[in-house]
Amino acid sequence: MIDFQKTEEQELLLESLREVYKRGNFDDYFKECDKNHVFPEKAADAMVEAGFAKLGIPEKFGGTDCDFTTLIFVAEEAYALGWPSLCWVNQALQVDDIMAFGSEEQCKKILDLGLKGIKPFTLGFTEPQAGSDNSSMNTKVERKDGKVVINGHKTFNTAANRSPYMLCIAREYKNESPYKDFSMFLLPMNLPGIQIENLDKIGNWMMQTCEVYMKDCEIKESDLVGVAGKGFYQLMKNFEVERLLVCAANVGMARCAYDEAVKYAGVREQFGQTIGTFQLIQEKIVDMKIKIENMQNILYKAAWKKSTGQSIMIDSSLVKRYTGQAAFQVIDDAMQIMGGIGYTNDCRISRLWRDQRVYRIMAGTEEIMVHTAGRALIKEAMKG
Amino acid sequence: MSMKVIACYKIVPEELDIIIKADRTLDMSKAVLKLGQYDLPAIEEAVQTAESAGGKAIILCAGPTEIDNSKLIKAALSRGAAELFMVVDDAMKTADASQTAGVLAAAAAKIGFDLIICGEGSSDIYAQQVGAQLGEQLQVNTFNAVNNIKLNNGSIIVERALEREIEVLDVPLPAVISVTTDINLPRIPQLKDILAAGKKPVTKWGLSELGVSIANPIDVVSTLAPESKERRQIIIEGDSDDKVEAFLQNIKKDL
C-alpha cells in the first residue's frame, strides 16, 4: 500500500519551519539581499537558531538524527516559502559526503561547521575543460619531500568565497585510467596559493559562484578524504545525493511561483473579470499543478529509496532531468500569468525564474542525465 | 516540595479556514484544529517559571473528543511542558466560560498546583473570562493582564500594564494569572522537542471522573459574522486642529 501521509512529526516540523519564516518576515529582506548580491545572513541565523542546520547531523556530533526523506521535505518547504536558491542552511550533502568517506576527525570538523549552517566546503569538481566530462579533470596532486602539493584550476564553485574548505578532486597521475586515478582532499580555502574570483551570473545573486586557482597549495596526507584513487567513485556517490537535494529546491521553487501566480489569477481583473476565469490561464494553472504533483511523486519515491538503502543510481538522474525542466516550465508559466509585473525585480517570480534556470545545468546537465540513466536503463533491460 | 505550574490551553479552529457563508453563518467544517495562539505565551511562561523555580510545568486542556488527537497532543507537549492532563468529554462542546472554568478548576485541584497560567483569551471566542473565573472558583489570588512574572520567596511579583502606569504586585501563591502576548516570545518546537513530545505522560479524564457535570449547557441561538461593508475611503491627512476636528466629526456621524 502506498501512503502519502506525512507523519505527525514531519507535519509539526514543517509547521515550525513556517512559523520561523513567518516570524522573520523575510520577504523584503531577501529582495534587498538579492539586489545587493549578498548572502541573507540574518535569515540564515534565524533558521540555524531554530535548529534546521543540525537536522540530519548525528546526535554524537551534536545534531539531531533525521531521515533523508524528512530533510527533503524540509528543504522543499523552505524554498516553497520563498527561501533563496542555494542558500538553505541545512548542509545535508556535505554531511552525507563526509559521513560516507571522511575520517572521524574530518567528520568532526565538517559537521561542526554544518551545525552552524555554514557550507563547510565548496565542491571542487568542475574545471574549465572538465564540465560534463568529469574524467578530464587535470588538477594535479604531487607528493614531494613529505608534502602533498595541489596545482590546478576549478570553476563554478558555489560558495567558494565563504566555505572554509574545498572538497577537491585531483589526479594522481599514477594510473592511466582517469577513473582509477582521482583522489579527494579537504583543502583549506585560506591556504597560500589560493586565489578566488567571483563569476558574474544572471541569477543566484545571494550566493557567489567562483573560480578557484590553486598554485602549489601544500596540504597534509591526513587531508585525503576516503581512499586514494577512488575519488571518481566517491564523486558518483556525491552526485546521487546532490541531485535529490537540487530537486527538492526545484519542487520548492516551482511551488513558490505557482502559489503566487494562482493567487494573482484569482484577483487580477481584465475585461471586467478575474484572469482566472479565462480558460487559457486555467490551462496553465492545471498543467503547472500536474507538474508539481509529478515532481513531488518522483522525488519522494527516490528519497524513500535512499532512506531505505536502495540504489538511486538511475532514479537520481530521472528526478534531476525531470524536475529541472518541469520546475522551469512551472516558473515560466507563473511569470506569464503575472504579465509584465512578473518580469520586474519587484516580483519574486522573476528571481525564481533567473535562479532556477541554472538547475538545468548544474549538478549534471539535463543532457548528461540522459547519458547516465539511458545506458543504465538499457543495461537493466538486458539483464532479464 | 517543588513548584507545580499549570498552563491551560484551548484547542480552536484555524481562523483562516473558517468560511463565512452568504447568510453570514460560519462554516467550520474545513477548519483544522490548532492550539489557541494566545495560549502559547501561557505555556511558555509556565515552562520558564517552572525551569527557574526548579519545578514542573504541566499543561491542561478541556474540550470535546476532537481534542484527543495525537498530533495536537504532540504539538502542545513539544513546547516544553513535562506532562499533559486532558478533560475530554463531548459535553464540553457547548460549555460556556463559567462551565469551562469549573471543569478546569476540578482538574487543577486534582492535579495540585502552586500557579496556574492562562492566556489572555481564547483565539476563537476571546471572552477573556476563563482565567478570572477559574481563579474565583478555586478561591485563590487572581490577576489578568500580566506581562511579567518574577519568582519571589513563596510568592510571585507580577507586572500589569495599566492605562497610565505599570502595576507591580507581590502575589502570594497559589494564584491564577492570565498573561498577555507581550510576556514572552513562545519557543518554536525543534525536531527533538517534537520527538520527545510523543514520549511524555498524558492523563485523560472524563467529566464524571472529576465529579463535575455541565448541568445546563447554554443554547447558542446563532453565531453570525458582521455584515461586510464597503470601506468609505475617507482619508484626512495632517494634524492641524481643523483636520482633527473633521476626523472626529466623521466618526461622530456614525456613532
Contacts between the chains, C-beta under 8 A, distances in Angstrom:
chain1	res1	chain2	res2	distance
A	8	B	70	6.2
A	8	B	71	4.1
A	8	B	74	5.8
A	9	B	74	7.2
A	9	B	191	7.3
A	9	B	194	5.1
A	9	B	195	6.2
A	9	B	198	7.4
A	11	B	71	6.6
A	12	B	71	6.9
A	12	B	74	6.1
A	12	B	75	5.8
A	12	B	78	6.4
A	12	B	189	6.6
A	12	B	194	4.7
A	13	B	191	5.4
A	13	B	194	6.0
A	15	B	75	7.6
A	16	B	188	4.9
A	16	B	189	5.3
A	16	B	190	6.9
A	16	B	194	7.5
A	19	B	188	5.0
A	20	B	188	5.6
A	23	B	188	7.5
A	50	B	188	5.6
A	50	B	190	6.7
A	51	B	190	3.5
A	51	B	191	6.5
A	51	B	192	7.5
A	55	B	191	6.0
A	64	B	190	7.0
A	64	B	191	5.0
A	64	B	192	5.0
A	66	B	191	6.1
